Amino acid sequence: MGKKSRAKSGTSETKIDTKSKSGKNNLWLILGGAVVMVAIVWGTLQTTNKTAGEKDAKVPDTASKAEKFNGSAPLSLIATLDPAQFTGRAKTAYQAAKEIPAVLAQLPCFCGCMDSEQLGHKNNLYCFADTHGTICDLCQTIALEAKEMYSKGDSPETIRNKIRKAYGNRSEM
């Protein structure tokens, strides 16, 4: 019996040591996982901030082009949604908004979104800052026609006058 009790006693001490080491290992795993998660979050925030900074860096160039077009202070350009998230004609219209934001910012929209308190659009560029441009055929038409006229060399003023003549008689821009 004496031998058996020693064996049992030795075995239980070994189990206690294993549990103690296992608990320390788990603690290190948890701490390591927390460090990895913090690094991932920090890296994501750094990438997001850099992307926003890059976008801001591009806006002044486009704004200075807008100043040349209308002879006034630079336009306040807003970010538009990524065309890659859409398909068909909507994708093409959102791409136009990415390519010629300074032109679309000088164009009225005649679908009623500029009169809507809910949407609060100030010009055709705003139609592509939210999902309104995905469902509105007139917003898309204005953007696509503006891009076509601009690629042919028309000035934003000429484009604005043609859009007004074709779609309404507004004088707010």
HELIX and SHEET records of a PDB file:
HELIX    1   1 GLY A    2  ASN A   70  1                                  69    
HELIX    2   2 PRO A   83  GLN A   85  5                                   3    
HELIX    3   3 GLY A   88  GLU A   99  1                                  12    
HELIX    4   4 PRO A  101  LEU A  104  1                                   4    
HELIX    5   5 ASN A  124  PHE A  128  5                                   5    
HELIX    6   6 HIS A  132  ILE A  135  1                                   4    
HELIX    7   7 ASP A  137  SER A  151  1                                  15    
HELIX    8   8 PRO A  156  TYR A  167  1                                  12    
END                                                                             
